[in-house]
Amino acid sequence: MQTTLHHYQKQLWDGGWWLHPSISNIGNAEAVTDGPGCMREKTKVRAGTGIQTNLKLDLKFIDRPIPKPGPNELVVRNHAVAANPIDWKIQDYGYEVDTYPTVLGSDSCGVVVAIGEGVTKFKVGDRVTGFAGVIYNNDINHGAWQTYTVLRDIATTQIPDNMSFEEGSVFPMAMATSVIALHSQESGLLIWGASSSVGISALQLARNLGFKVFATASPTHYQTLKSLGAFEVFDYHDSSVVDKIVAAAKSAGAPISLGFDTITEGTTVKQAADVLAASGGKGGKLVLVLEWPEGEKVDSIEVSQTGATRTGRDQVELGKWFFNEYLEKSLANGSIVSAPKIEVVAGGIKAAQGVFDKLKAGVSGKKLVVTVD
């Protein structure tokens, strides 16, 4: 029987926090020796890299040798890299990083230039997008903010010929985070912060699963979210937003017992939990993208934290199926589209620090992407 998205729904809810593995010393990236390269043995070609040498420090830009793929890995010459809010948060707070220097970034999109032993699905020349695994394996070759990135084959998707690299770069982190968050349930689904990259990814997946999605966003994003499958959209600035969502779910006959808070800041957790408690009753499940804030726990709601890293850790088979099969087919048939709106930031890899700073200041309803020349 062909594997389908519904086949994996029972695995999509699995509580637990992001893990913090012990990290081996990766050494000084500027001292990496030339070795067998991805283009030819003992290549002298070197590629630009944005590297963080310690907590809270701005990126430095250096040249490093092009990496060599290991078993079940491929090397991608990036043509576009997308930014995520977790990038600046890792830079400032050190999430998932115990040893420096490191290379940040999760969204890599470009052309395969080398494949490692055991790779059968991809070949040199393929146009791909992939989830760069530095956030969970702490290998700087697996960071996206550089010209060449090593990807695991299980976290890579071929993109259609008519899709630009910039469009293709928006998917990996946001989609992986969303697929871990969703699970099978015949009810309404609340997505708090649906205009974010993760929110839009969750919305498209939920629509394909058949969920009736109740979303929150700024009014300027209503039309886009409805076109992508939202049943109803509510203004999260509205002081009565919780009551309005609960009333709408009751009217639609779709009690909300699953919520996904893609923001997890300020009052968002409490508001989302209040919706679930009032609409779905006991047994509601709320998924967060960050740790649960102290003092906001609701006894009747089960809480878990999702993270794209789990597709490379305890949900490897789910991640492999999602990237290698489901996402590739969905991009090809148009059931998942590139969203939110892309803003291309000039300057390539060297623009990374400015992109992080811009995200930190606040970006709504768009994805910041750089083109890698």
N, C-alpha and C positions, 0 to 999 in steps of 0.2 A: 504494500500500500504506500502510495506517495506521501511523504511527510508534509503536513500542512501546519499553518500557524496554530490552529486549534489543537493539534497534537501536542504542542509544547505549552499550552496555556496552563496546565496543571503545575508546570515547573516555574512559571513566571512570578508566582508569589513564594518567596522563600526568605523569611526574615533574617536579619543579621547585619552587622555593621561592616563598613569597609575594613579590610585587614591591614595590618602594618607588619609586614614580614621583616625579618632581619635582613640587612642590606650589606652586601660585601663592598669593599673599597674599590671604587672604579678608577681611582688614581687621577692624575692630572691630565685633563683632556688635551692640553696643549703639548703634552709629551708623548702622545700616542705614536707608536712607530709605524712606518709604512710596512704593510704586509700584503698578502694576496688581495688584490682589489676586485671590485665587482666588474670592471671592464676588461682587465687582463692582469696577469700575474705581475706583482710588484709595480702597480700603477703609481705614477707620480702625480696624477691628477688630485687636486685637493679642493674641498668644497666649503663654502661659507656656513658657519654655524653660530647661532645665538646661544651662549652658554651662561649659566648663572653660577658664580663661584662660591656664593654663600647666601644664607638666609637674608631676605629683604634687600639684597643688592640688585642694582640694575643689570641687565644683560651686557655681556661683552661679546664682541664679534671677532671670531678667529677662523682660521682655515684648519680643517682636519682632513685626514685621508678618507677617501671613499671607503665605506665599510664593506666587508665580505659577508654574504649570507651564511647562516648556519643551517642545519637540517630543518626542513619545513619552514624556511624563511625565504623572503625575497627582498631585493633592494629596489627601491623606487626612487627615480629621479623626480623630485617634487616639482610640480608646475603651479600648484596652489596649496596654501596652508590656511586653515580656518582657526580662528581664536575662540576660546571658551572662557567663561568667567572663572572656571577652576584654574586657569593659567595664572592669573594675577593672584589668586588666593594661595596657590602653591608657592608662588614667589614670595609673598608676604608672610605666610604662616607655616610653610614647610610641610603641608599635607603630603603624606606618603614619601617624604624624602628624609633620610637620616644621614646621608653622606653627600658631599659636594666635591667637585662641580657636577652639575646636572644640565640636561637639555630638556626644556619643557615642550609641551604640545602633544595633542592627541589626534588631530585631523590632518591626515596626509593624503594628497591626491596627485597622481602623476603617471609616469610610464615605467613599467618594469624593465630594469636593465640587467638584472641577474637573478637567478633562482638557485636555491640550495638543494641539497639532496632530499629526495622524498616529495618535492613539490610537483604535483601532476596537473592541478587545475589551471595553473597560470603559466605563461611563457613570456620570454623577452619580447617587448613591444606592446604588451597589453596595457590598456588604459584602465587604471584602477583607483579606488579610494579605500583607505584602510584606517583602522584604529591603532595608532602607534602606542606600543605597550610600555613606554618608560614609566608611566604612572603606577604600574604594578610590578615591573621587573627591574626598574632602576638601572637599565642598561642605556647609556647615553646614545648609542647607535639607534635606539628605538624611539628617540624624541622626534617630533615633527618639525620643530623650528630650525631646520637646516636644509641644505640643498638635496642631500640624499638621506633617506630614512630606511631602516630595516623594519619590515612588517612580518608578522606571523601569517602564514597562509590562511589559517582559520579565522583571521580577523580582517580579511581583504575581500573586496567586491569589485567585479568588473563593471565599469560604467558604460552606458550606451555611447555610440559614436557621436550622436547629436547633442550630448551633454558636455558643457564646458568643464574644464578642471575646477574652475571657481565654483560652479554649481555642484559638482561632485564632492567638493571638500566639506560641505555642510553636514554630511550624514553621520560619520562614524561615532563620535562621542555621544551625540544627542540620541541617536537611534539605539545604541547599545544601552544607554541609561534607561531609555523608555521600555525596551523589550524586557529588561529585568523587572521593571516596576509593575507591569500588567499581569493579570491572571484571569482565569475563567470565572465569570460570575454573571448571572442573568439579572442585571440591575443597571441603574444609571451609574455613570462614572463622572466624578468631579475632577477637572484639571485646573488647578489654581496657578495662574501665570501661563496661560495657553499660548501667548504670543511669543514666548521665548523659544529658542531653538529646540530645547528639550520638550517644551510644551507642544510645539507644532509636530514634532516627531511622534510624541505620544498620541496626539489627536489623530494623525493619519493611521497609526497602527490600530488604535481603538475603533476607528471607523471601519477598517477592514475586518476587525473581529466582530463587529455588529453591536458594539456598545452604543447607548444613547448618551452622548457626551454633553455635560453641562460645564461650561468653561468660564473663567474670569479673565479679563484683560481690560485695557483702556478702550474706550469707544472707537478710537481711530482704527482699531484692529478687528472690529466686529465682522466686517464684510469678508476679509481674508479668512478668518477662522470659520465662518459659516460655509464658505466655498470649499474648505478642506474637510468639512464633515461635522462641525459642531452643531448640536441640536438647538441649544440656546447659549447665548453669551451674556455675561453680566459685568457691570463696571465694578471692579474691586475697590474703587474709591467711595462707592455708595455706602453710607452708614447702615443701610438696611439690606445689604447684599446677601447676608446669610439667610434671612427670612424669605427673600425673593427667590433664592435658589431652591430652598426647601418647598416653597409653594409651587414652583414650576415643576419640580420632580413629582410632587403629589398629583398635580393636574395631569401630567403625562403618564401616570401609572408606572413610574420608573424610580422606585426608591433608591437613593444613592448610598451604597454600602462600601464603595471603593473610592478613595480619593488619592490624587497624586499632586503634592505640593512641589512645584518645580522651582520655587523661590526659596522657601524655608528661611525667611528673615522677618523680623518685626512681628506683626500680628498674624501673619499668613497661616501659621500652624494652628493657632487657636481657632481662627475662622473656619478653616477647612475641617477641623475636628468637630466644631459645632454643627456644621452641615451634616456630617456623617451621623452624629449622635441624634440629631433631630429627625433626619430623613430615613436612615437605615436602621436605627436602633442599635441594640447591643450586637457586637460581632463585626462592626465596621472595621475596615482596614485602611490605614493611611500610610502612604509611602512618601518619604522625604528624600531630598537630595543632599542634605547636610544633617549634622547631628541634632537630635531632639533638644530644643531649648529647655533649660531648667524652668520649673514652675508652670509649665503649660500642658502637663499631662492630663489626659482624659481617661478615666478608668474603663469606660465602655469601649474604647477604641484600641485596636491592635496597631502598633506602629513598627515600621521597618524603614531602613535606609537603603535606597538603591544606589548603584554605582556601576558605571561602564566597566570598571576593572574586573567585575565578577565574570564577564565573558571570557576573561583570560585566567581565571582562578577556579572557583567552584562551580561555574556554569559554562565550562568549556564546550561541551557538546551543543548546548543551546546557542552559544555564540557562533560556533562553526556553522551550524545549520542556518542561523539568521544571516550571517554575512555571505556565505558561499552559495546559499540557495534562495532564501526568501527575499532578501533585499535586492539581489541581482535581478531576479524575475520581476519584482515589483517596479524597479526602475525601468526595465525593458518594456513592460506593458503599461506603464504610466499610472499605476495605482498608488504609487508614492512619487511625489514630485519634490523638486528642490525648493525648500522654504525654511526659514523666512527670507525676506528680501535680502539680497547680498549687497554689502557696501565694500567695494574693493579699495583698499588703502595702498597708496603708492609707496614704493621704497623697498619692496621685497622683504627678505629675511631681516634686513636692518631696520625695518619699520616695526618689528615685534614689540619693542619696549613701549613705543608710542601707542600701539594697539592695546597692550595690557593696561596702560594708564587710562585710555579712553573707556575701556570696559569697566574699570574700577570706578570711574566717574559716573557711569550709568548709561546704558544703551538699551533701547526698547524697540522690539519688533523688527530687528535686522541682525544679520550675521556679518561680522567683520572678517574679511578674507584678504590675504596678500597674494599677488602673483609672483612666482619665483622665476626670475629670468635665467 
